[in-house]
Amino acid sequence: MRITIQSMSPGDRACIAGLAPGDRGYRQRLLAMGLTPGTVIQLKRIAPLGDPIEISVRDFALTLRREEASILELDTVHEW
């Protein structure tokens, strides 16, 4: 099921399904940082005013603005 980064709460996990169309340069930067399709991310923290957010991806922490993170197309991760 598709979800958005805005609908996630700290501790939630999601799998990157792809990147939405947009600024090609920014898309390339996200891919270079390891945000590739099939990668599982976890929302770690949200700043007090809601921006930025911290996610965990490939065993490192990454901080992004919410608007920039909205380019991520996410699927839910089923915990077994």
CORFEN-V59454 format. One record per backbone hydrogen bond with DSSP energy under -0.5 kcal/mol. CO is the residue of the C=O (numbers start at 0). NH is the residue of the N-H. E is the energy in kcal/mol with one decimal. If there is no record, write none. Layout:
BEGIN
co;nh;e
CO;NH;E
CO;NH;E
END
This chain:
BEGIN
co;nh;e
0;75;-1.8
2;73;-1.1
3;6;-0.8
4;7;-1.0
8;11;-2.5
11;42;-2.4
12;76;-0.8
13;40;-3.2
14;74;-2.6
15;37;-3.4
17;72;-2.9
22;26;-2.3
23;27;-2.3
24;28;-1.8
25;29;-2.3
26;30;-2.3
27;31;-2.4
28;32;-1.5
29;34;-2.2
30;33;-1.6
33;35;-1.8
35;38;-2.0
38;15;-2.8
39;57;-0.6
40;13;-2.3
41;43;-0.6
41;55;-2.9
42;10;-3.8
44;53;-2.9
46;49;-2.7
51;46;-2.5
52;63;-2.4
53;43;-2.8
53;44;-1.5
54;56;-0.5
54;61;-2.9
55;41;-1.7
56;59;-1.1
59;56;-2.7
61;54;-3.2
61;63;-0.5
63;52;-3.0
64;68;-2.4
65;69;-1.2
67;70;-1.2
68;71;-1.9
70;19;-3.3
71;73;-0.6
72;16;-3.5
72;17;-1.4
73;2;-2.1
74;14;-2.8
75;77;-0.5
76;78;-0.6
END
